[in-house]
């Protein structure tokens, strides 16, 4: 009897009217009676999958949030021929009022149902785990992983479809619906507040931490105690609970992780055809890698006729001649014109890690440094930063930091942008900086668009400007999917309408 399968299907279908979900949900979830059964379901349906190598980032492909970096100031178009897949993501690159449009037709937002699917899988597993046979250690590990995954999916939902967490307004700002039960409810769903969603995330992560402590880590593709603590350090940082962020980070630093020393890595080499052969710095078996799930869309996005690294990020990474990250993160290529692309994972064979859902030791250190600086503990913050920088700057040219106050905060934010580029942080960081209590920061972003004319010449089409957060906050929040609004018959309130951003000529 496929009881678990149908519970999950009805939860998703009844809550969000995903008519195509039945086709997507292919694995046959038979009635689970053992911990091993639940573990198989957890791996197959609870975690985000890695798309096939030939899958391309698009609105309907296998990659989760492939458009996330396209909304930031870290990318720009590559001046090349028209690419159909690239054009399907144009609505995110130009911050369209409803970005899920391709060739004039609305494409269903697949991220909302996919993230809630994973939440529903976690809900069912947590309920069913009380009734299966198996060792206590196996059951607790499955429960802990389920709590972790539920928290991570709510993290993505609330940071995509709601305003950034603000201590001044989180109790009033609309978040996303929170559902933690496995049974079907005959109701139309409404949105919980941002505060309530974050409270649920913290509750789940604290349960995960309790259940996973002392459990052996299976692989970086499965959540464990240290992954939970690393993720907690991020959540507490977003919430400006700096003491808790430091404590969570310190727990990770007790684990068996270490920083790669870029001074010890062999520099990228030139291939037989004049191309640069990249060197992976983020990969599965790196001593820095704590957790990863999902695919790496950046490998396809930032190459050929897609997108390239923005001039601003290139300049930032190359600002210090002795910063080794410019040698390993940036590569120059030529495809209908010169361009610069990023390759932190050079080859899938080096060990797949995600470009949007990755926990690494450098982030934990940067979380701690930022929290210390926000508390005015500047000397300690500089010490933490130096731990990272000693392994990123050419050894003979390294010098310790001596910064304080806003200058230190600005440095940390730049360091975070450089170190964590194309790992899913920049868009969320720009949002939270804008509402930071101590050191608010806002900026505009301008994206240029290009095309090729009939003579294969690159032609500038125009530019789009995303104003600062205080100028157009609605543009920093994705609209609730239309099919969700329609199905819930008015109970699900949409976000404020996004402003229409008109193309202009800035040259």
C-alpha positions as CSV (number, residue, x, y, z in Angstrom):
1,X,0.0,0.0,0.0
2,X,1.5,3.3,-1.1
3,X,0.3,5.2,1.9
4,X,3.2,7.5,2.4
5,X,3.3,8.4,-1.3
6,X,-0.3,9.4,-1.3
7,X,-0.1,11.4,1.9
8,X,2.7,13.5,0.4
9,X,0.9,13.9,-2.9
10,X,-2.3,15.1,-1.3
11,X,-0.4,17.5,1.0
12,X,1.3,19.1,-2.0
13,X,-1.7,18.9,-4.3
14,X,-4.2,20.1,-1.7
15,X,-2.0,22.9,-0.4
16,X,-0.7,24.3,-3.6
17,X,-2.6,22.8,-6.6
18,X,0.5,21.4,-8.4
19,X,-1.3,19.5,-11.1
20,X,1.9,18.3,-12.7
21,X,3.4,17.1,-9.5
22,X,2.1,13.5,-10.0
23,X,4.2,13.3,-13.1
24,X,7.3,14.6,-11.3
25,X,7.0,12.4,-8.3
26,X,8.2,9.2,-9.9
27,X,9.7,7.1,-7.1
28,X,7.4,4.5,-5.8
29,X,7.3,5.1,-2.1
30,X,6.0,1.9,-0.7
31,X,4.7,1.5,2.7
32,X,7.7,1.9,5.1
33,X,8.1,-0.4,8.0
34,X,11.8,-0.1,8.8
35,X,14.3,2.7,9.4
36,X,16.0,1.5,6.2
37,X,12.8,2.1,4.3
38,X,12.6,5.7,5.6
39,X,16.3,6.3,4.9
40,X,15.7,5.3,1.2
41,X,12.8,7.7,1.0
42,X,14.8,10.5,2.6
43,X,17.7,10.1,0.2
44,X,15.5,9.8,-2.9
45,X,12.9,12.5,-2.1
46,X,14.0,14.5,0.9
47,X,17.3,15.8,-0.5
48,X,17.6,18.0,-3.6
49,X,18.9,15.9,-6.6
50,X,21.8,16.6,-8.9
51,X,20.6,17.1,-12.5
52,X,22.2,15.2,-15.4
53,X,25.3,16.6,-16.9
54,X,23.5,17.5,-20.1
55,X,20.7,19.4,-18.3
56,X,20.8,23.2,-18.9
57,X,19.7,25.9,-16.5
58,X,16.2,27.0,-17.5
59,X,12.8,27.8,-15.9
60,X,11.7,24.2,-16.5
61,X,15.0,22.2,-16.2
62,X,16.4,20.2,-13.3
63,X,18.4,22.9,-11.6
64,X,17.0,24.5,-8.5
65,X,17.1,28.4,-8.5
66,X,19.4,28.6,-11.6
67,X,18.4,32.3,-11.8
68,X,19.6,33.2,-8.3
69,X,23.0,34.7,-9.3
70,X,21.4,36.5,-12.3
71,X,19.6,39.0,-10.0
72,X,22.9,40.1,-8.4
73,X,25.7,42.5,-9.3
74,X,28.1,39.5,-9.8
75,X,27.0,38.8,-13.4
76,X,26.6,40.4,-16.7
77,X,25.5,39.2,-20.1
78,X,28.1,37.7,-22.4
79,X,27.9,39.6,-25.7
80,X,27.1,36.7,-27.9
81,X,24.5,35.1,-30.2
82,X,21.0,34.6,-28.8
83,X,20.6,31.6,-26.6
84,X,17.1,30.2,-26.1
85,X,17.9,28.9,-22.6
86,X,19.4,32.2,-21.6
87,X,16.4,34.1,-22.8
88,X,14.1,32.0,-20.6
89,X,15.9,33.4,-17.6
90,X,15.8,37.0,-18.8
91,X,13.0,37.9,-16.5
92,X,15.3,37.4,-13.5
93,X,18.2,39.2,-15.0
94,X,16.0,42.2,-15.7
95,X,13.9,42.0,-12.5
96,X,10.7,41.7,-14.4
97,X,7.4,42.2,-12.6
98,X,6.6,38.5,-13.1
99,X,9.8,36.8,-14.1
100,X,8.3,33.4,-15.0
101,X,7.6,34.4,-18.6
102,X,9.2,32.9,-21.7
103,X,8.4,33.9,-25.2
104,X,5.4,35.9,-23.9
105,X,3.9,32.9,-22.1
106,X,3.7,32.4,-18.3
107,X,5.8,29.4,-17.1
108,X,4.8,27.9,-13.8
109,X,7.1,28.6,-11.0
110,X,8.4,25.2,-10.1
111,X,10.5,26.2,-7.1
112,X,7.6,26.8,-4.7
113,X,6.1,23.3,-5.2
114,X,9.5,21.6,-5.2
115,X,10.6,23.2,-1.9
116,X,7.2,22.4,-0.3
117,X,7.5,18.8,-1.7
118,X,10.7,18.3,0.3
119,X,9.0,19.8,3.4
120,X,6.1,17.4,3.0
121,X,8.5,14.5,2.7
122,X,10.2,15.6,5.9
123,X,6.8,15.9,7.6
124,X,5.7,12.4,6.7
125,X,9.0,10.9,7.6
126,X,9.0,12.6,11.0
127,X,5.5,11.2,11.7
128,X,6.2,7.8,10.4
129,X,9.6,7.5,12.2
130,X,7.8,6.8,15.5
131,X,6.3,3.6,14.1
132,X,9.2,1.9,12.2
133,X,11.6,-0.8,13.4
134,X,15.3,0.0,13.7
135,X,18.0,1.0,16.1
136,X,17.5,4.2,18.1
137,X,20.6,5.7,16.5
138,X,19.3,5.1,12.9
139,X,15.8,6.5,13.7
140,X,17.3,9.6,15.4
141,X,19.6,10.2,12.5
142,X,16.8,10.1,10.0
143,X,14.7,12.4,12.2
144,X,17.6,14.8,12.6
145,X,18.2,15.0,8.9
146,X,14.5,15.5,8.2
147,X,14.4,18.5,10.7
148,X,17.5,19.9,9.0
149,X,16.1,19.6,5.5
150,X,12.7,21.1,6.5
151,X,14.6,24.1,8.0
152,X,16.7,24.6,4.9
153,X,13.7,24.5,2.6
154,X,11.9,27.1,4.7
155,X,15.1,29.2,4.6
156,X,15.0,29.3,0.8
157,X,11.2,29.9,0.7
158,X,11.2,32.8,3.1
159,X,14.3,34.4,1.5
160,X,12.9,34.2,-2.0
161,X,9.2,35.0,-1.5
162,X,9.3,37.3,1.6
163,X,11.1,40.4,2.8
164,X,14.5,40.0,4.5
165,X,14.5,39.4,8.2
166,X,14.3,42.7,10.0
167,X,14.3,43.0,13.7
168,X,12.0,46.0,13.5
169,X,9.3,44.4,11.3
170,X,9.7,40.6,11.1
171,X,6.6,40.1,13.4
172,X,4.5,42.0,10.8
173,X,6.0,41.1,7.5
174,X,4.4,38.3,5.6
175,X,6.5,35.2,5.2
176,X,5.4,31.9,3.7
177,X,2.9,29.2,4.9
178,X,4.3,27.0,7.6
179,X,3.0,23.4,7.8
180,X,4.7,20.8,10.0
181,X,2.0,18.1,10.1
182,X,1.7,15.2,7.7
183,X,-2.1,15.0,7.6
184,X,-4.4,16.7,5.1
185,X,-6.2,19.8,6.2
186,X,-9.4,20.9,4.4
187,X,-8.4,24.6,4.5
188,X,-7.0,27.3,2.3
189,X,-3.6,28.3,3.4
190,X,-2.4,31.7,4.6
191,X,1.0,33.2,5.1
192,X,2.8,33.1,8.4
193,X,4.9,36.1,9.4
194,X,8.7,36.2,8.7
195,X,9.3,35.9,12.4
196,X,7.2,32.7,12.6
197,X,9.0,31.2,9.7
198,X,12.4,31.9,11.3
199,X,11.2,30.6,14.6
200,X,10.2,27.4,12.9
201,X,13.7,27.2,11.2
202,X,15.4,27.6,14.6
203,X,13.1,25.1,16.2
204,X,13.9,22.5,13.5
205,X,17.6,23.2,13.5
206,X,17.8,22.9,17.3
207,X,16.0,19.5,17.1
208,X,18.4,18.4,14.3
209,X,21.4,19.5,16.4
210,X,20.1,17.4,19.4
211,X,19.4,14.3,17.4
212,X,22.5,14.4,15.2
213,X,25.0,15.1,17.9
214,X,27.4,12.2,18.2
215,X,26.1,10.5,15.0
216,X,28.7,9.5,12.4
217,X,28.7,11.5,9.2
218,X,27.8,9.4,6.2
219,X,28.8,11.8,3.5
220,X,28.9,15.5,2.8
221,X,25.7,14.9,0.9
222,X,23.9,14.0,4.1
223,X,23.2,16.5,7.0
224,X,25.0,16.0,10.3
225,X,25.7,17.8,13.5
226,X,28.3,20.1,12.1
227,X,26.2,21.0,9.0
228,X,23.4,21.9,11.4
229,X,25.7,24.2,13.4
230,X,27.1,25.8,10.3
231,X,23.6,26.5,9.0
232,X,22.6,27.8,12.5
233,X,25.5,30.3,12.3
234,X,24.0,31.6,9.1
235,X,20.5,31.9,10.4
236,X,21.5,33.6,13.6
237,X,23.6,36.1,11.6
238,X,20.6,36.9,9.4
239,X,18.5,37.5,12.6
240,X,21.2,39.7,14.1
241,X,21.5,37.3,17.1
242,X,25.3,37.6,17.0
243,X,26.2,35.9,20.3
244,X,24.3,32.8,19.1
245,X,26.0,33.0,15.6
246,X,29.4,33.0,17.3
247,X,28.5,30.0,19.5
248,X,27.2,28.0,16.5
249,X,30.3,28.8,14.5
250,X,32.6,27.8,17.4
251,X,30.9,24.4,17.5
252,X,31.8,23.8,13.8
253,X,35.4,24.9,14.5
254,X,35.6,22.0,16.9
255,X,35.0,19.6,14.0
256,X,37.5,17.9,11.7
257,X,37.6,20.6,9.1
258,X,40.5,22.7,7.8
259,X,41.1,25.5,5.3
260,X,42.7,24.8,1.9
261,X,45.9,26.8,1.6
262,X,45.9,28.3,-1.9
263,X,49.6,28.8,-1.5
264,X,50.0,25.1,-1.7
265,X,47.8,24.5,-4.8
266,X,49.2,24.2,-8.3
267,X,48.2,27.1,-10.4
268,X,45.9,26.5,-13.4
269,X,47.7,25.5,-16.6
270,X,47.2,26.1,-20.3
271,X,45.6,23.3,-22.3
272,X,46.6,21.9,-25.7
273,X,44.3,24.4,-27.5
274,X,45.2,27.5,-25.6
275,X,42.4,27.2,-23.1
276,X,43.1,27.5,-19.4
277,X,42.5,24.2,-17.4
278,X,40.8,25.3,-14.2
279,X,41.6,23.9,-10.8
280,X,38.8,23.0,-8.4
281,X,38.7,24.9,-5.0
282,X,35.3,23.8,-4.0
283,X,34.7,20.0,-4.3
284,X,33.3,17.1,-2.4
285,X,36.3,15.9,-0.6
286,X,37.8,19.3,0.2
287,X,38.6,19.7,4.0
288,X,36.4,22.8,3.8
289,X,33.3,21.1,2.6
290,X,30.6,20.6,5.3
291,X,27.5,19.9,3.4
292,X,26.1,20.1,-0.2
293,X,22.9,19.2,-2.0
294,X,21.6,19.9,-5.5
295,X,23.5,20.7,-8.7
296,X,25.9,23.3,-9.9
297,X,24.2,25.6,-12.4
298,X,27.0,28.1,-12.5
299,X,29.1,25.6,-14.5
300,X,26.7,26.1,-17.4
301,X,25.5,29.7,-16.7
302,X,29.0,31.3,-16.8
303,X,30.4,30.1,-20.0
304,X,30.0,30.3,-23.8
305,X,26.9,32.3,-24.8
306,X,25.4,32.7,-21.4
307,X,26.6,35.1,-18.8
308,X,30.0,36.1,-17.4
309,X,31.4,37.6,-14.2
310,X,30.6,41.3,-13.8
311,X,33.3,43.9,-14.1
312,X,32.7,45.0,-10.5
313,X,33.4,41.5,-9.1
314,X,36.4,41.0,-11.4
315,X,37.9,44.3,-10.2
316,X,37.2,43.4,-6.6
317,X,39.0,40.0,-6.9
318,X,41.9,41.5,-8.8
319,X,42.2,44.6,-6.6
320,X,44.9,42.9,-4.5
321,X,47.6,41.6,-6.8
322,X,48.6,39.0,-4.2
323,X,45.1,37.6,-3.6
324,X,45.3,34.1,-5.0
325,X,41.5,33.7,-5.4
326,X,41.7,35.7,-8.7
327,X,43.9,32.8,-10.0
328,X,41.4,30.0,-9.0
329,X,38.0,31.7,-9.2
330,X,38.3,33.7,-12.5
331,X,39.2,32.5,-15.9
332,X,39.4,34.3,-19.2
333,X,37.9,32.7,-22.3
334,X,36.8,33.6,-25.8
335,X,33.5,32.8,-27.4
336,X,32.2,35.4,-29.9
337,X,34.4,37.8,-27.9
338,X,36.5,37.7,-24.7
339,X,34.8,37.1,-21.4
340,X,35.6,36.2,-17.8
341,X,33.9,33.2,-16.2
342,X,34.0,31.6,-12.7
343,X,35.0,27.9,-12.1
344,X,35.3,27.1,-8.4
345,X,34.3,23.5,-9.4
346,X,36.3,22.8,-12.5
347,X,34.9,19.4,-13.3
348,X,32.0,17.3,-11.9
349,X,34.5,14.4,-11.7
350,X,36.4,16.4,-9.0
351,X,33.4,15.8,-6.7
352,X,30.1,17.6,-7.3
353,X,29.2,20.4,-4.9
354,X,26.3,22.8,-5.3
355,X,26.4,26.4,-6.5
356,X,23.5,27.5,-4.3
357,X,23.2,25.0,-1.3
358,X,26.7,24.6,0.0
359,X,28.1,24.9,3.5
360,X,31.9,25.5,3.8
361,X,34.3,26.3,6.6
362,X,35.1,29.7,5.1
363,X,31.5,30.8,5.4
364,X,31.5,29.8,9.1
365,X,34.6,31.9,9.7
366,X,33.1,34.8,7.9
367,X,29.8,34.4,9.8
368,X,31.8,34.5,13.0
369,X,33.9,37.5,12.0
370,X,30.8,39.5,11.0
371,X,29.1,38.7,14.2
372,X,32.1,39.7,16.3
373,X,32.5,43.0,14.3
374,X,28.8,43.8,14.8
375,X,29.3,43.4,18.6
376,X,32.3,45.7,18.5
377,X,34.8,43.0,19.1
378,X,37.0,44.2,16.3
379,X,40.3,42.7,17.3
380,X,38.8,39.2,17.6
381,X,37.0,39.7,14.2
382,X,40.4,40.6,12.6
383,X,42.0,37.5,14.0
384,X,39.3,35.3,12.5
385,X,39.6,37.0,9.1
386,X,43.4,36.5,9.2
387,X,42.9,32.7,9.6
388,X,41.2,32.7,6.3
389,X,43.3,35.4,4.5
390,X,46.6,33.7,5.5
391,X,45.5,30.8,3.1
392,X,44.2,33.1,0.4
393,X,47.0,35.7,0.1
394,X,50.5,35.0,-1.2
395,X,52.4,34.0,1.9
396,X,55.3,36.5,1.4
397,X,52.8,39.4,1.0
398,X,50.4,38.6,3.8
399,X,49.9,41.3,6.5
400,X,47.5,41.2,9.4
401,X,44.4,43.4,9.5
402,X,44.0,46.3,11.8
403,X,40.5,47.6,11.1
404,X,37.5,48.7,13.2
405,X,33.9,49.9,13.1
406,X,32.3,50.5,9.7
407,X,35.6,50.0,7.8
408,X,35.8,46.5,9.2
409,X,32.2,45.7,8.4
410,X,32.8,46.9,4.8
411,X,35.9,44.8,4.6
412,X,34.1,41.7,5.8
413,X,31.3,42.2,3.3
414,X,33.8,42.5,0.5
415,X,35.7,39.4,1.8
416,X,32.4,37.5,1.9
417,X,31.6,38.5,-1.7
418,X,35.0,37.4,-2.9
419,X,35.2,34.1,-1.0
420,X,31.6,32.9,-1.4
421,X,30.9,34.2,-4.9
422,X,28.6,32.0,-6.9
423,X,27.6,29.8,-3.9
424,X,24.1,31.3,-3.5
425,X,24.9,34.1,-1.0
426,X,25.1,37.4,-2.8
427,X,21.3,38.1,-3.4
428,X,20.4,37.1,0.2
429,X,23.3,39.2,1.5
430,X,22.3,42.3,-0.4
431,X,18.8,42.0,1.0
432,X,19.9,41.6,4.6
433,X,22.5,44.3,4.4
434,X,19.7,46.7,3.5
435,X,17.9,46.1,6.8
436,X,20.8,45.7,9.1
437,X,20.3,47.6,12.3
438,X,23.9,48.8,12.9
439,X,25.4,49.2,9.4
440,X,22.6,49.4,6.8
441,X,23.9,49.3,3.2
442,X,22.1,49.6,-0.1
443,X,23.1,49.9,-3.7
444,X,21.6,49.9,-7.1
445,X,22.4,47.3,-9.8
446,X,22.5,47.9,-13.5
447,X,22.4,45.1,-16.1
448,X,23.2,45.7,-19.7
449,X,21.7,43.5,-22.5
450,X,23.2,42.7,-25.9
451,X,22.3,40.8,-29.0
452,X,23.9,40.0,-32.4
453,X,22.6,41.6,-35.6
454,X,22.3,40.0,-39.0
455,X,26.0,40.6,-39.7
456,X,27.1,38.8,-36.4
457,X,28.0,42.1,-34.8
458,X,27.4,42.6,-31.1
459,X,24.7,45.3,-30.6
460,X,23.9,47.0,-27.3
461,X,20.2,46.6,-26.6
462,X,19.7,48.7,-23.5
463,X,20.1,48.6,-19.7
464,X,17.9,47.7,-16.7
465,X,18.3,49.4,-13.3
466,X,17.4,47.8,-10.0
467,X,17.1,50.6,-7.5
468,X,18.2,50.4,-3.9
469,X,16.2,48.4,-1.5
470,X,14.8,51.5,0.2
471,X,13.8,52.8,-3.2
472,X,12.0,49.7,-4.5
473,X,11.8,47.0,-1.8
474,X,9.2,45.0,-3.8
475,X,11.7,44.3,-6.5
476,X,13.8,42.3,-4.0
477,X,11.0,39.8,-3.3
478,X,9.7,37.3,-5.8
479,X,5.9,37.2,-6.4
480,X,3.9,34.4,-4.9
481,X,3.2,32.0,-7.9
482,X,-0.1,32.9,-9.6
483,X,-1.4,29.3,-9.4
484,X,-1.0,29.4,-5.6
485,X,-2.9,32.6,-5.3
486,X,-5.7,31.3,-7.6
487,X,-6.0,27.9,-5.8
488,X,-6.2,29.4,-2.4
489,X,-9.1,31.8,-3.5
490,X,-7.9,34.9,-1.8
491,X,-6.5,33.4,1.4
492,X,-2.9,33.6,0.1
493,X,-2.0,37.3,-0.1
494,X,0.5,38.2,-2.7
495,X,3.5,40.4,-2.2
496,X,3.4,44.1,-3.1
497,X,3.5,44.5,-6.9
498,X,7.0,44.6,-8.3
499,X,7.8,47.8,-10.1
500,X,8.0,47.8,-13.8
501,X,11.7,48.3,-14.7
502,X,12.0,49.9,-18.1
503,X,14.9,49.4,-20.4
504,X,16.9,52.6,-20.9
505,X,19.9,53.7,-22.9
506,X,22.8,54.6,-20.6
507,X,25.6,55.0,-23.2
